[in-house]
């Protein structure tokens, strides 16, 4: 029997299928597909083309869900998410 080395799990390790991601975030599966289709999240795909989400993806989905609940439209969500990434990048650069 061949045993593979253990995978080191990080926040970016894709482990949740679309059903689990839906249950954990409270976002319906069809909405997760819509969010992906519009480029807000890019889950990893398996060889069989199944979506796998990471903890980092779920955190992003939580932010998207909050913005959607506040009735922010798609362009607004994109702008807000981009601003958060830029802000985080600036903070990291200042610390370095």
N, C-alpha and C positions, 0 to 999 in steps of 0.2 A: 504494500500500500504506500503510495506517495503522499506525503503531507506537504502542503504548500506553506511558505512562511506566513506568519500572521500579518494581516494588513494593519498598519498604524492608522488609527482613526483620528481625523482632524475635523475642524468645522466645515471643511470643504469636501469631506468624504461623502460621495453620493450613496445614500442608504434607504431613503424613503420612496416607495412607489407613489403614484399619483393618488391612490386611495388613502394611504396613510397621511400624505401631505394635506389632503383635503380635510381629514378628520382632525389633524393637529392644528391646522390654521382656521378651520371653520369655513373655508372657501370652497364652494361647490367645484366638482371636477371640471364641469364645462367652463367655469370662470377661470380656473387654473390654465386651461387650454387657451382661452381668450387672452389671458395675461401673457402667456408664452408667445402666442401668434403675433402680438403687438410688441414683442421684443423687450418686455419689462423684466423677464427672468428667462434664463437659459439653462434648464436642467440638463444633466448628463443623459445620454441615450445609451441603452444597452445594445448588444449585437442584434437583439430582436426588436429594436426601436422603441423599447419601453422607457418612459421617463423615470429618472431617479433624482430625487432632490436631496440636497445636503442641509445641514443645520444652518449654514450661511444663507441658502436659498429660502429656508423657512423664515428666517429673520427678515429678509427682504420682502417676502410675501406678507408678513405681519404689517410692515410699513405700508405696503400697497393697500392692504385691507383697510387700515386706518384712514388713509387718504380717500379711498372709495366711500367709506362710511361718512366722511365729511363732504361728500359729493364733489370732490375735485375731479375734473375731467381728465382724459388721457394725456393731452399735451401738458396740463398742469402737473400731473403725476411725474411725467418724464423730467420736467424742469426741476421739480423739488428733489427727485432722486439724484439728478446730476449735480445739483447744488450741494447735497449732502456728501457726495463722493469728493467733490472739489474741496469742500471744507475739511473733510477728513484728511485729504492729501496735504493741505496747507498745515494742519495741526501736526501731522507726522513730520513734515519737513522742518518745522520750527523746533521740534524736539530733538532732531538729529544734529 
